[in-house]
Amino acid sequence: MEKTNEITVRGQQSIEDLALQYYGTPEGVLQLMIDNRDQLTKGFDSRLHAGMKLRVRDTATNQELKDAMSRLLIVPATDKNTGIFVPDGPDFNEDYNEDFDSIEETNE
């Protein structure tokens, strides 16, 4: 197996987001699933959470896209199914509670 690095999942990132960020293509999901099967025990139904540690391979499927996203500081985070927002840092007044950063869902 190729060399892997440990990465930390950010708030609201899905497995597809990680594949795009670290492999440059959504097809990297399969590699993530294989390399992290000890943590992603429910397969594609596994839920990620902020702070979770996963392994990614050194080689990207689409290196050009991966490099461009990195250069532009693009970090995909599209998992809106969690129902809660988990910030990566302190909230506006830095008291570390969720009074400012919470997102209320509306049914429209």
Biopython code that builds the backbone (N, CA, C, O; Angstrom):
import numpy as np
from Bio.PDB.StructureBuilder import StructureBuilder

atoms = [
    (1, "MET", "N", (0.842, -1.184, 0.000)),
    (1, "MET", "CA", (0.000, 0.000, 0.000)),
    (1, "MET", "C", (0.888, 1.248, 0.000)),
    (1, "MET", "O", (1.981, 1.246, 0.567)),
    (2, "GLU", "N", (0.404, 2.299, -0.639)),
    (2, "GLU", "CA", (1.119, 3.567, -0.691)),
    (2, "GLU", "C", (1.205, 4.188, 0.697)),
    (2, "GLU", "O", (0.468, 3.814, 1.610)),
    (3, "LYS", "N", (2.114, 5.137, 0.835)),
    (3, "LYS", "CA", (2.238, 5.880, 2.084)),
    (3, "LYS", "C", (0.977, 6.699, 2.308)),
    (3, "LYS", "O", (0.416, 7.255, 1.363)),
    (4, "THR", "N", (0.527, 6.776, 3.571)),
    (4, "THR", "CA", (-0.649, 7.572, 3.906)),
    (4, "THR", "C", (-0.291, 8.638, 4.933)),
    (4, "THR", "O", (0.685, 8.511, 5.672)),
    (5, "ASN", "N", (-1.091, 9.675, 4.960)),
    (5, "ASN", "CA", (-0.962, 10.749, 5.932)),
    (5, "ASN", "C", (-2.247, 10.828, 6.736)),
    (5, "ASN", "O", (-3.316, 10.477, 6.237)),
    (6, "GLU", "N", (-2.150, 11.282, 7.965)),
    (6, "GLU", "CA", (-3.336, 11.475, 8.790)),
    (6, "GLU", "C", (-3.864, 12.884, 8.571)),
    (6, "GLU", "O", (-3.107, 13.855, 8.592)),
    (7, "ILE", "N", (-5.173, 12.983, 8.360)),
    (7, "ILE", "CA", (-5.815, 14.284, 8.182)),
    (7, "ILE", "C", (-6.918, 14.414, 9.222)),
    (7, "ILE", "O", (-7.350, 13.424, 9.811)),
    (8, "THR", "N", (-7.364, 15.633, 9.440)),
    (8, "THR", "CA", (-8.442, 15.900, 10.388)),
    (8, "THR", "C", (-9.648, 16.421, 9.628)),
    (8, "THR", "O", (-9.544, 17.385, 8.869)),
    (9, "VAL", "N", (-10.787, 15.786, 9.831)),
    (9, "VAL", "CA", (-12.029, 16.195, 9.183)),
    (9, "VAL", "C", (-12.482, 17.516, 9.798)),
    (9, "VAL", "O", (-12.441, 17.691, 11.016)),
    (10, "ARG", "N", (-12.908, 18.433, 8.954)),
    (10, "ARG", "CA", (-13.442, 19.718, 9.418)),
    (10, "ARG", "C", (-14.962, 19.646, 9.497)),
    (10, "ARG", "O", (-15.577, 18.710, 8.984)),
    (11, "GLY", "N", (-15.555, 20.630, 10.135)),
    (11, "GLY", "CA", (-17.008, 20.677, 10.273)),
    (11, "GLY", "C", (-17.727, 20.607, 8.941)),
    (11, "GLY", "O", (-17.353, 21.290, 7.987)),
    (12, "GLN", "N", (-18.747, 19.788, 8.878)),
    (12, "GLN", "CA", (-19.636, 19.606, 7.733)),
    (12, "GLN", "C", (-18.956, 19.027, 6.486)),
    (12, "GLN", "O", (-19.470, 19.190, 5.379)),
    (13, "GLN", "N", (-17.831, 18.365, 6.644)),
    (13, "GLN", "CA", (-17.224, 17.710, 5.485)),
    (13, "GLN", "C", (-17.807, 16.311, 5.312)),
    (13, "GLN", "O", (-17.992, 15.567, 6.275)),
    (14, "SER", "N", (-18.086, 15.985, 4.075)),
    (14, "SER", "CA", (-18.561, 14.654, 3.729)),
    (14, "SER", "C", (-17.393, 13.854, 3.160)),
    (14, "SER", "O", (-16.325, 14.404, 2.891)),
    (15, "ILE", "N", (-17.603, 12.573, 2.984)),
    (15, "ILE", "CA", (-16.562, 11.714, 2.411)),
    (15, "ILE", "C", (-16.228, 12.171, 0.987)),
    (15, "ILE", "O", (-15.079, 12.075, 0.555)),
    (16, "GLU", "N", (-17.233, 12.668, 0.262)),
    (16, "GLU", "CA", (-17.004, 13.178, -1.090)),
    (16, "GLU", "C", (-16.157, 14.451, -1.065)),
    (16, "GLU", "O", (-15.305, 14.652, -1.930)),
    (17, "ASP", "N", (-16.397, 15.309, -0.070)),
    (17, "ASP", "CA", (-15.584, 16.520, 0.079)),
    (17, "ASP", "C", (-14.117, 16.163, 0.276)),
    (17, "ASP", "O", (-13.237, 16.761, -0.342)),
    (18, "LEU", "N", (-13.858, 15.187, 1.140)),
    (18, "LEU", "CA", (-12.485, 14.768, 1.405)),
    (18, "LEU", "C", (-11.838, 14.172, 0.167)),
    (18, "LEU", "O", (-10.666, 14.425, -0.109)),
    (19, "ALA", "N", (-12.598, 13.384, -0.578)),
    (19, "ALA", "CA", (-12.063, 12.798, -1.807)),
    (19, "ALA", "C", (-11.656, 13.892, -2.790)),
    (19, "ALA", "O", (-10.591, 13.818, -3.402)),
    (20, "LEU", "N", (-12.494, 14.890, -2.938)),
    (20, "LEU", "CA", (-12.187, 16.001, -3.839)),
    (20, "LEU", "C", (-10.978, 16.783, -3.344)),
    (20, "LEU", "O", (-10.108, 17.143, -4.137)),
    (21, "GLN", "N", (-10.913, 17.051, -2.043)),
    (21, "GLN", "CA", (-9.824, 17.832, -1.477)),
    (21, "GLN", "C", (-8.479, 17.124, -1.562)),
    (21, "GLN", "O", (-7.470, 17.754, -1.878)),
    (22, "TYR", "N", (-8.450, 15.814, -1.281)),
    (22, "TYR", "CA", (-7.172, 15.115, -1.191)),
    (22, "TYR", "C", (-6.810, 14.277, -2.411)),
    (22, "TYR", "O", (-5.645, 13.928, -2.597)),
    (23, "TYR", "N", (-7.808, 13.948, -3.254)),
    (23, "TYR", "CA", (-7.526, 13.157, -4.450)),
    (23, "TYR", "C", (-7.841, 13.903, -5.741)),
    (23, "TYR", "O", (-7.494, 13.440, -6.827)),
    (24, "GLY", "N", (-8.502, 15.066, -5.626)),
    (24, "GLY", "CA", (-8.814, 15.860, -6.797)),
    (24, "GLY", "C", (-9.965, 15.329, -7.613)),
    (24, "GLY", "O", (-10.201, 15.795, -8.728)),
    (25, "THR", "N", (-10.689, 14.359, -7.079)),
    (25, "THR", "CA", (-11.812, 13.760, -7.787)),
    (25, "THR", "C", (-12.720, 13.027, -6.799)),
    (25, "THR", "O", (-12.233, 12.464, -5.818)),
    (26, "PRO", "N", (-14.032, 13.025, -7.044)),
    (26, "PRO", "CA", (-14.940, 12.301, -6.153)),
    (26, "PRO", "C", (-14.700, 10.783, -6.148)),
    (26, "PRO", "O", (-15.100, 10.092, -5.211)),
    (27, "GLU", "N", (-14.054, 10.278, -7.183)),
    (27, "GLU", "CA", (-13.780, 8.852, -7.244)),
    (27, "GLU", "C", (-12.813, 8.406, -6.141)),
    (27, "GLU", "O", (-12.664, 7.207, -5.902)),
    (28, "GLY", "N", (-12.159, 9.354, -5.471)),
    (28, "GLY", "CA", (-11.277, 9.041, -4.357)),
    (28, "GLY", "C", (-12.009, 8.504, -3.142)),
    (28, "GLY", "O", (-11.378, 8.043, -2.192)),
    (29, "VAL", "N", (-13.337, 8.559, -3.162)),
    (29, "VAL", "CA", (-14.140, 8.024, -2.055)),
    (29, "VAL", "C", (-13.789, 6.564, -1.800)),
    (29, "VAL", "O", (-13.663, 6.155, -0.646)),
    (30, "LEU", "N", (-13.633, 5.790, -2.832)),
    (30, "LEU", "CA", (-13.325, 4.367, -2.667)),
    (30, "LEU", "C", (-12.011, 4.177, -1.911)),
    (30, "LEU", "O", (-11.927, 3.332, -1.019)),
    (31, "GLN", "N", (-10.985, 4.956, -2.261)),
    (31, "GLN", "CA", (-9.705, 4.857, -1.553)),
    (31, "GLN", "C", (-9.863, 5.223, -0.084)),
    (31, "GLN", "O", (-9.306, 4.558, 0.790)),
    (32, "LEU", "N", (-10.628, 6.286, 0.190)),
    (32, "LEU", "CA", (-10.877, 6.683, 1.573)),
    (32, "LEU", "C", (-11.588, 5.581, 2.343)),
    (32, "LEU", "O", (-11.253, 5.310, 3.497)),
    (33, "MET", "N", (-12.566, 4.948, 1.710)),
    (33, "MET", "CA", (-13.316, 3.874, 2.366)),
    (33, "MET", "C", (-12.409, 2.682, 2.667)),
    (33, "MET", "O", (-12.487, 2.099, 3.748)),
    (34, "ILE", "N", (-11.564, 2.324, 1.730)),
    (34, "ILE", "CA", (-10.659, 1.183, 1.911)),
    (34, "ILE", "C", (-9.635, 1.480, 3.000)),
    (34, "ILE", "O", (-9.408, 0.655, 3.884)),
    (35, "ASP", "N", (-9.024, 2.645, 2.936)),
    (35, "ASP", "CA", (-7.948, 2.985, 3.869)),
    (35, "ASP", "C", (-8.438, 3.300, 5.275)),
    (35, "ASP", "O", (-7.642, 3.326, 6.214)),
    (36, "ASN", "N", (-9.744, 3.539, 5.435)),
    (36, "ASN", "CA", (-10.298, 3.889, 6.745)),
    (36, "ASN", "C", (-11.449, 2.973, 7.145)),
    (36, "ASN", "O", (-12.338, 3.379, 7.894)),
    (37, "ARG", "N", (-11.435, 1.753, 6.652)),
    (37, "ARG", "CA", (-12.542, 0.835, 6.933)),
    (37, "ARG", "C", (-12.693, 0.536, 8.424)),
    (37, "ARG", "O", (-13.771, 0.137, 8.866)),
    (38, "ASP", "N", (-11.630, 0.722, 9.200)),
    (38, "ASP", "CA", (-11.730, 0.518, 10.645)),
    (38, "ASP", "C", (-12.564, 1.611, 11.319)),
    (38, "ASP", "O", (-13.137, 1.378, 12.384)),
    (39, "GLN", "N", (-12.639, 2.794, 10.716)),
    (39, "GLN", "CA", (-13.433, 3.893, 11.274)),
    (39, "GLN", "C", (-14.756, 4.100, 10.543)),
    (39, "GLN", "O", (-15.744, 4.526, 11.140)),
    (40, "LEU", "N", (-14.765, 3.800, 9.273)),
    (40, "LEU", "CA", (-15.976, 3.971, 8.465)),
    (40, "LEU", "C", (-16.688, 2.631, 8.362)),
    (40, "LEU", "O", (-16.869, 2.084, 7.274)),
    (41, "THR", "N", (-17.086, 2.118, 9.516)),
    (41, "THR", "CA", (-17.609, 0.749, 9.602)),
    (41, "THR", "C", (-18.977, 0.565, 8.952)),
    (41, "THR", "O", (-19.374, -0.567, 8.675)),
    (42, "LYS", "N", (-19.698, 1.643, 8.706)),
    (42, "LYS", "CA", (-21.006, 1.555, 8.054)),
    (42, "LYS", "C", (-20.909, 1.842, 6.558)),
    (42, "LYS", "O", (-21.920, 2.103, 5.905)),
    (43, "GLY", "N", (-19.690, 1.794, 6.018)),
    (43, "GLY", "CA", (-19.496, 2.044, 4.593)),
    (43, "GLY", "C", (-19.931, 3.443, 4.218)),
    (43, "GLY", "O", (-19.572, 4.411, 4.889)),
    (44, "PHE", "N", (-20.700, 3.554, 3.155)),
    (44, "PHE", "CA", (-21.140, 4.857, 2.674)),
    (44, "PHE", "C", (-22.135, 5.532, 3.620)),
    (44, "PHE", "O", (-22.398, 6.727, 3.485)),
    (45, "ASP", "N", (-22.684, 4.792, 4.562)),
    (45, "ASP", "CA", (-23.588, 5.372, 5.548)),
    (45, "ASP", "C", (-22.854, 5.897, 6.776)),
    (45, "ASP", "O", (-23.489, 6.409, 7.698)),
    (46, "SER", "N", (-21.529, 5.780, 6.804)),
    (46, "SER", "CA", (-20.755, 6.274, 7.936)),
    (46, "SER", "C", (-20.837, 7.786, 8.009)),
    (46, "SER", "O", (-20.763, 8.474, 6.990)),
    (47, "ARG", "N", (-20.991, 8.298, 9.218)),
    (47, "ARG", "CA", (-21.050, 9.743, 9.428)),
    (47, "ARG", "C", (-19.686, 10.254, 9.847)),
    (47, "ARG", "O", (-19.028, 9.651, 10.694)),
    (48, "LEU", "N", (-19.260, 11.353, 9.266)),
    (48, "LEU", "CA", (-18.021, 12.009, 9.667)),
    (48, "LEU", "C", (-18.357, 13.088, 10.690)),
    (48, "LEU", "O", (-19.481, 13.589, 10.727)),
    (49, "HIS", "N", (-17.393, 13.438, 11.506)),
    (49, "HIS", "CA", (-17.587, 14.540, 12.446)),
    (49, "HIS", "C", (-16.297, 15.343, 12.534)),
    (49, "HIS", "O", (-15.207, 14.821, 12.299)),
    (50, "ALA", "N", (-16.437, 16.611, 12.875)),
    (50, "ALA", "CA", (-15.282, 17.494, 12.995)),
    (50, "ALA", "C", (-14.309, 16.931, 14.020)),
    (50, "ALA", "O", (-14.705, 16.516, 15.110)),
    (51, "GLY", "N", (-13.041, 16.922, 13.660)),
    (51, "GLY", "CA", (-12.003, 16.418, 14.547)),
    (51, "GLY", "C", (-11.644, 14.957, 14.321)),
    (51, "GLY", "O", (-10.644, 14.473, 14.851)),
    (52, "MET", "N", (-12.447, 14.259, 13.545)),
    (52, "MET", "CA", (-12.179, 12.846, 13.242)),
    (52, "MET", "C", (-10.871, 12.737, 12.459)),
    (52, "MET", "O", (-10.613, 13.546, 11.568)),
    (53, "LYS", "N", (-10.054, 11.751, 12.783)),
    (53, "LYS", "CA", (-8.779, 11.530, 12.096)),
    (53, "LYS", "C", (-8.952, 10.403, 11.079)),
    (53, "LYS", "O", (-9.448, 9.326, 11.410)),
    (54, "LEU", "N", (-8.537, 10.663, 9.842)),
    (54, "LEU", "CA", (-8.596, 9.672, 8.774)),
    (54, "LEU", "C", (-7.256, 9.616, 8.061)),
    (54, "LEU", "O", (-6.421, 10.509, 8.207)),
    (55, "ARG", "N", (-7.063, 8.560, 7.289)),
    (55, "ARG", "CA", (-5.844, 8.401, 6.500)),
    (55, "ARG", "C", (-6.154, 8.682, 5.022)),
    (55, "ARG", "O", (-7.184, 8.266, 4.491)),
    (56, "VAL", "N", (-5.231, 9.398, 4.382)),
    (56, "VAL", "CA", (-5.320, 9.635, 2.935)),
    (56, "VAL", "C", (-3.990, 9.257, 2.307)),
    (56, "VAL", "O", (-2.939, 9.373, 2.937)),
    (57, "ARG", "N", (-4.043, 8.806, 1.071)),
    (57, "ARG", "CA", (-2.833, 8.425, 0.351)),
    (57, "ARG", "C", (-2.099, 9.657, -0.170)),
    (57, "ARG", "O", (-2.685, 10.727, -0.337)),
    (58, "ASP", "N", (-0.816, 9.483, -0.418)),
    (58, "ASP", "CA", (0.016, 10.585, -0.915)),
    (58, "ASP", "C", (-0.299, 10.987, -2.349)),
    (58, "ASP", "O", (-0.128, 12.149, -2.718)),
    (59, "THR", "N", (-0.749, 10.053, -3.145)),
    (59, "THR", "CA", (-0.946, 10.332, -4.569)),
    (59, "THR", "C", (-2.394, 10.684, -4.873)),
    (59, "THR", "O", (-3.321, 10.025, -4.402)),
    (60, "ALA", "N", (-2.573, 11.734, -5.667)),
    (60, "ALA", "CA", (-3.900, 12.183, -6.070)),
    (60, "ALA", "C", (-4.250, 11.611, -7.430)),
    (60, "ALA", "O", (-3.370, 11.370, -8.257)),
    (61, "THR", "N", (-5.529, 11.397, -7.659)),
    (61, "THR", "CA", (-6.008, 10.946, -8.961)),
    (61, "THR", "C", (-5.916, 12.085, -9.972)),
    (61, "THR", "O", (-5.535, 11.875, -11.124)),
    (62, "ASN", "N", (-6.269, 13.294, -9.532)),
    (62, "ASN", "CA", (-6.198, 14.485, -10.376)),
    (62, "ASN", "C", (-5.343, 15.515, -9.635)),
    (62, "ASN", "O", (-5.868, 16.395, -8.952)),
    (63, "GLN", "N", (-4.048, 15.399, -9.776)),
    (63, "GLN", "CA", (-3.103, 16.256, -9.049)),
    (63, "GLN", "C", (-3.298, 17.727, -9.386)),
    (63, "GLN", "O", (-3.161, 18.583, -8.511)),
    (64, "GLU", "N", (-3.617, 18.034, -10.640)),
    (64, "GLU", "CA", (-3.794, 19.426, -11.061)),
    (64, "GLU", "C", (-4.944, 20.095, -10.303)),
    (64, "GLU", "O", (-4.799, 21.221, -9.826)),
    (65, "LEU", "N", (-6.078, 19.412, -10.191)),
    (65, "LEU", "CA", (-7.215, 19.969, -9.469)),
    (65, "LEU", "C", (-6.927, 20.058, -7.973)),
    (65, "LEU", "O", (-7.265, 21.053, -7.330)),
    (66, "LYS", "N", (-6.309, 19.027, -7.424)),
    (66, "LYS", "CA", (-5.938, 19.042, -6.003)),
    (66, "LYS", "C", (-5.029, 20.229, -5.701)),
    (66, "LYS", "O", (-5.247, 20.936, -4.717)),
    (67, "ASP", "N", (-4.024, 20.454, -6.523)),
    (67, "ASP", "CA", (-3.093, 21.567, -6.331)),
    (67, "ASP", "C", (-3.797, 22.918, -6.462)),
    (67, "ASP", "O", (-3.524, 23.838, -5.690)),
    (68, "ALA", "N", (-4.700, 23.039, -7.436)),
    (68, "ALA", "CA", (-5.427, 24.294, -7.633)),
    (68, "ALA", "C", (-6.304, 24.607, -6.425)),
    (68, "ALA", "O", (-6.357, 25.754, -5.981)),
    (69, "MET", "N", (-6.988, 23.607, -5.894)),
    (69, "MET", "CA", (-7.830, 23.813, -4.711)),
    (69, "MET", "C", (-6.981, 24.223, -3.513)),
    (69, "MET", "O", (-7.368, 25.107, -2.749)),
    (70, "SER", "N", (-5.856, 23.600, -3.353)),
    (70, "SER", "CA", (-4.952, 23.927, -2.251)),
    (70, "SER", "C", (-4.413, 25.352, -2.386)),
    (70, "SER", "O", (-4.366, 26.106, -1.414)),
    (71, "ARG", "N", (-4.011, 25.704, -3.596)),
    (71, "ARG", "CA", (-3.462, 27.037, -3.863)),
    (71, "ARG", "C", (-4.505, 28.129, -3.597)),
    (71, "ARG", "O", (-4.170, 29.207, -3.107)),
    (72, "LEU", "N", (-5.765, 27.843, -3.922)),
    (72, "LEU", "CA", (-6.852, 28.809, -3.733)),
    (72, "LEU", "C", (-7.505, 28.708, -2.353)),
    (72, "LEU", "O", (-8.484, 29.396, -2.063)),
    (73, "LEU", "N", (-6.945, 27.837, -1.509)),
    (73, "LEU", "CA", (-7.447, 27.623, -0.139)),
    (73, "LEU", "C", (-8.901, 27.155, -0.110)),
    (73, "LEU", "O", (-9.665, 27.539, 0.775)),
    (74, "ILE", "N", (-9.275, 26.330, -1.079)),
    (74, "ILE", "CA", (-10.628, 25.794, -1.138)),
    (74, "ILE", "C", (-10.689, 24.517, -0.317)),
    (74, "ILE", "O", (-9.947, 23.568, -0.569)),
    (75, "VAL", "N", (-11.587, 24.501, 0.674)),
    (75, "VAL", "CA", (-11.805, 23.325, 1.520)),
    (75, "VAL", "C", (-13.294, 23.000, 1.443)),
    (75, "VAL", "O", (-14.105, 23.642, 2.111)),
    (76, "PRO", "N", (-13.660, 22.001, 0.627)),
    (76, "PRO", "CA", (-15.072, 21.686, 0.474)),
    (76, "PRO", "C", (-15.692, 21.213, 1.794)),
    (76, "PRO", "O", (-15.091, 20.427, 2.526)),
    (77, "ALA", "N", (-16.895, 21.701, 2.085)),
    (77, "ALA", "CA", (-17.642, 21.286, 3.273)),
    (77, "ALA", "C", (-19.119, 21.416, 2.958)),
    (77, "ALA", "O", (-19.726, 22.452, 3.229)),
    (78, "THR", "N", (-19.697, 20.378, 2.389)),
    (78, "THR", "CA", (-21.050, 20.453, 1.861)),
    (78, "THR", "C", (-22.068, 19.598, 2.588)),
    (78, "THR", "O", (-23.219, 19.535, 2.157)),
    (79, "ASP", "N", (-21.692, 18.936, 3.676)),
    (79, "ASP", "CA", (-22.609, 18.017, 4.351)),
    (79, "ASP", "C", (-23.605, 18.788, 5.202)),
    (79, "ASP", "O", (-23.346, 19.070, 6.372)),
    (80, "LYS", "N", (-24.722, 19.120, 4.622)),
    (80, "LYS", "CA", (-25.773, 19.861, 5.333)),
    (80, "LYS", "C", (-26.747, 18.921, 6.039)),
    (80, "LYS", "O", (-27.697, 19.389, 6.667)),
    (81, "ASN", "N", (-26.534, 17.612, 5.953)),
    (81, "ASN", "CA", (-27.448, 16.636, 6.545)),
    (81, "ASN", "C", (-27.247, 16.438, 8.037)),
    (81, "ASN", "O", (-28.036, 15.741, 8.674)),
    (82, "THR", "N", (-26.215, 17.032, 8.603)),
    (82, "THR", "CA", (-25.949, 16.824, 10.024)),
    (82, "THR", "C", (-26.975, 17.514, 10.901)),
    (82, "THR", "O", (-27.199, 17.086, 12.033)),
    (83, "GLY", "N", (-27.610, 18.582, 10.404)),
    (83, "GLY", "CA", (-28.596, 19.290, 11.192)),
    (83, "GLY", "C", (-27.988, 20.269, 12.171)),
    (83, "GLY", "O", (-28.708, 21.076, 12.760)),
    (84, "ILE", "N", (-26.682, 20.219, 12.359)),
    (84, "ILE", "CA", (-26.008, 21.164, 13.245)),
    (84, "ILE", "C", (-24.772, 21.689, 12.546)),
    (84, "ILE", "O", (-24.229, 21.039, 11.652)),
    (85, "PHE", "N", (-24.338, 22.845, 12.947)),
    (85, "PHE", "CA", (-23.122, 23.432, 12.409)),
    (85, "PHE", "C", (-22.033, 23.302, 13.458)),
    (85, "PHE", "O", (-22.221, 23.713, 14.603)),
    (86, "VAL", "N", (-20.905, 22.739, 13.082)),
    (86, "VAL", "CA", (-19.784, 22.588, 14.004)),
    (86, "VAL", "C", (-18.661, 23.486, 13.502)),
    (86, "VAL", "O", (-17.988, 23.139, 12.532)),
    (87, "PRO", "N", (-18.443, 24.637, 14.145)),
    (87, "PRO", "CA", (-17.402, 25.545, 13.668)),
    (87, "PRO", "C", (-16.020, 24.962, 13.874)),
    (87, "PRO", "O", (-15.797, 24.170, 14.791)),
    (88, "ASP", "N", (-15.080, 25.362, 13.005)),
    (88, "ASP", "CA", (-13.695, 24.907, 13.125)),
    (88, "ASP", "C", (-12.913, 25.744, 14.131)),
    (88, "ASP", "O", (-11.824, 25.350, 14.548)),
    (89, "GLY", "N", (-13.445, 26.870, 14.517)),
    (89, "GLY", "CA", (-12.735, 27.751, 15.435)),
    (89, "GLY", "C", (-13.706, 28.399, 16.397)),
    (89, "GLY", "O", (-14.871, 28.007, 16.467)),
    (90, "PRO", "N", (-13.237, 29.386, 17.137)),
    (90, "PRO", "CA", (-14.104, 30.039, 18.111)),
    (90, "PRO", "C", (-15.193, 30.844, 17.433)),
    (90, "PRO", "O", (-15.073, 31.215, 16.265)),
    (91, "ASP", "N", (-16.265, 31.112, 18.182)),
    (91, "ASP", "CA", (-17.337, 31.908, 17.608)),
    (91, "ASP", "C", (-16.992, 33.391, 17.690)),
    (91, "ASP", "O", (-15.888, 33.747, 18.101)),
    (92, "PHE", "N", (-17.898, 34.231, 17.313)),
    (92, "PHE", "CA", (-17.642, 35.653, 17.169)),
    (92, "PHE", "C", (-17.089, 36.302, 18.437)),
    (92, "PHE", "O", (-16.139, 37.082, 18.370)),
    (93, "ASN", "N", (-17.673, 35.987, 19.583)),
    (93, "ASN", "CA", (-17.213, 36.628, 20.806)),
    (93, "ASN", "C", (-16.211, 35.766, 21.576)),
    (93, "ASN", "O", (-15.852, 36.105, 22.704)),
    (94, "GLU", "N", (-15.764, 34.683, 20.998)),
    (94, "GLU", "CA", (-14.720, 33.816, 21.514)),
    (94, "GLU", "C", (-14.990, 33.264, 22.911)),
    (94, "GLU", "O", (-14.056, 33.031, 23.678)),
    (95, "ASP", "N", (-16.270, 33.053, 23.245)),
    (95, "ASP", "CA", (-16.558, 32.424, 24.524)),
    (95, "ASP", "C", (-16.759, 30.915, 24.366)),
    (95, "ASP", "O", (-17.090, 30.220, 25.326)),
    (96, "TYR", "N", (-16.556, 30.423, 23.152)),
    (96, "TYR", "CA", (-16.548, 28.997, 22.836)),
    (96, "TYR", "C", (-17.867, 28.278, 23.122)),
    (96, "TYR", "O", (-17.870, 27.089, 23.439)),
    (97, "ASN", "N", (-18.965, 28.984, 23.013)),
    (97, "ASN", "CA", (-20.242, 28.286, 23.033)),
    (97, "ASN", "C", (-20.911, 28.513, 21.685)),
    (97, "ASN", "O", (-20.377, 29.230, 20.838)),
    (98, "GLU", "N", (-22.043, 27.924, 21.487)),
    (98, "GLU", "CA", (-22.665, 27.950, 20.161)),
    (98, "GLU", "C", (-23.730, 29.025, 20.007)),
    (98, "GLU", "O", (-24.579, 28.918, 19.121)),
    (99, "ASP", "N", (-23.711, 30.064, 20.849)),
    (99, "ASP", "CA", (-24.758, 31.069, 20.791)),
    (99, "ASP", "C", (-24.730, 31.894, 19.515)),
    (99, "ASP", "O", (-25.770, 32.405, 19.100)),
    (100, "PHE", "N", (-23.590, 32.040, 18.889)),
    (100, "PHE", "CA", (-23.482, 32.868, 17.689)),
    (100, "PHE", "C", (-23.438, 32.033, 16.424)),
    (100, "PHE", "O", (-24.000, 32.443, 15.408)),
    (101, "ASP", "N", (-22.799, 30.889, 16.449)),
    (101, "ASP", "CA", (-22.559, 30.113, 15.241)),
    (101, "ASP", "C", (-23.637, 29.094, 14.913)),
    (101, "ASP", "O", (-23.508, 28.388, 13.913)),
    (102, "SER", "N", (-24.676, 28.985, 15.698)),
    (102, "SER", "CA", (-25.680, 27.963, 15.407)),
    (102, "SER", "C", (-26.504, 28.368, 14.195)),
    (102, "SER", "O", (-26.732, 29.549, 13.935)),
    (103, "ILE", "N", (-26.931, 27.373, 13.480)),
    (103, "ILE", "CA", (-27.757, 27.570, 12.292)),
    (103, "ILE", "C", (-29.103, 26.919, 12.562)),
    (103, "ILE", "O", (-29.165, 25.741, 12.913)),
    (104, "GLU", "N", (-30.162, 27.665, 12.403)),
    (104, "GLU", "CA", (-31.475, 27.091, 12.595)),
    (104, "GLU", "C", (-32.025, 26.666, 11.243)),
    (104, "GLU", "O", (-31.976, 27.417, 10.268)),
    (105, "GLU", "N", (-32.542, 25.465, 11.205)),
    (105, "GLU", "CA", (-33.100, 24.967, 9.956)),
    (105, "GLU", "C", (-34.531, 25.449, 9.819)),
    (105, "GLU", "O", (-35.259, 25.560, 10.805)),
    (106, "THR", "N", (-34.925, 25.734, 8.588)),
    (106, "THR", "CA", (-36.302, 26.125, 8.317)),
    (106, "THR", "C", (-36.875, 25.175, 7.303)),
    (106, "THR", "O", (-36.167, 24.718, 6.406)),
    (107, "ASN", "N", (-38.125, 24.878, 7.431)),
    (107, "ASN", "CA", (-38.827, 24.029, 6.466)),
    (107, "ASN", "C", (-39.620, 24.913, 5.543)),
    (107, "ASN", "O", (-40.681, 25.424, 5.901)),
    (108, "GLU", "N", (-39.095, 25.086, 4.356)),
    (108, "GLU", "CA", (-39.776, 25.941, 3.380)),
    (108, "GLU", "C", (-40.348, 25.105, 2.281)),
    (108, "GLU", "O", (-40.963, 25.636, 1.356)),
]
sb = StructureBuilder()
sb.init_structure("model")
sb.init_model(0)
sb.init_chain("A")
sb.init_seg("    ")
for serial, (resi, resn, name, xyz) in enumerate(atoms, 1):
    if name == "N":
        sb.init_residue(resn, " ", resi, " ")
    sb.init_atom(name, np.array(xyz, "f"), 0.0, 1.0, " ", f" {name:<3s}", serial, name[0])
structure = sb.get_structure()
